[in-house]
């Protein structure tokens, strides 16, 4: 593994106004190291844009306090090849972290176009720009880190999910696009010696997260007195991973690129890796809802006498969903000495406190 210093580096973070992207940018700024950070986001309205604007304003505040960091934001789309190429030309990125993607399993069934544009064409544009960054003997991109997803495991029966498992049977278009990212990255790593690392994230949650995620959507609905639907009659298990743990993992991985070396044929072996980042502790959906309720009461988001039973409905499984996600993170521990460890209660407590403040409940 090649060690990479973040100091004085030019770093691109796509999806910078997104949930994980904005938290990564803020953590990088907080290191206090001199670096050039460039965020790219198309600010689409898949969910409430004011949340994305809030995250960007939090970044702006932090960047203003830290003179060591240059922060630039580009509003634009990954699928815009000319824009991506000119950004690589202007900023000469050393590290690229591609977190921009059209997210959501269920939405991919209704709106496939968004996934093809962002997750396939957009990712291809990033790979091409990385490839061309080495032209004319330039040092080019030292490490491409990109978001994959636990959804690539589909309905795998073997748990915990290991990166050694076969993942050839996606059950949603979203999962298929993420698996495609890994395949494309592998071919580019092999052909052009681009060090790339894919990270399979497991159900990320936390303050200022995505409103389409269960914990956030449930909170919105309960507050409005609506009924929440618990899929598969509550018999789903999810490996919930707190956003700070995800970001810590991403930062460590950024600093350790797969090594460039040649095989027996004298040709480059692909400097390519894929890791799981998850809590390795799947929680039953009903237990999760129970903890969320307790923390919403504790934070006074909901009144003490709220009748939860009135507002719960157990329903069958949805298309594209899987019954369990469970991360084997032994490879991440072995190579980067890191294992996510935030408990669900601690994470949901932080979310409930943020929600109370942000929405002035």
Secondary structure, 3 states (H helix, E strand, C coil): CEECCCCCCEEEEECCCCHHHHHHHHHHHHCCCCEEEEEEECCCCCCCHHHHHHHHHHHHHHHHHCCCEEEEEEECCCCCHHHHHHHHHHHCCCEEEECCCCCCCCHHHHCHHHHHHHHHHHHHHHHHHHHHCCHHHCCCCCEEEEEEEHHHHCCCCCCCECCCCCCCCCCCHHHHHHHHHHHHHHHHHHHHCCCEEEEEECCEECCCCCCCCHHHHHHHHHHCCCCEEEHHHHCCEECCEEHHHHHHHHHHHHCEECCCEECCCCCEECCEEEEEECCCCCEEHHHHHHHHHHHHHHCCCCCCCCCCHHHEEECCCCCCCCCECCECCHHHHHHHCCCCCCCHHHHHHHHHHHHHHHCCC
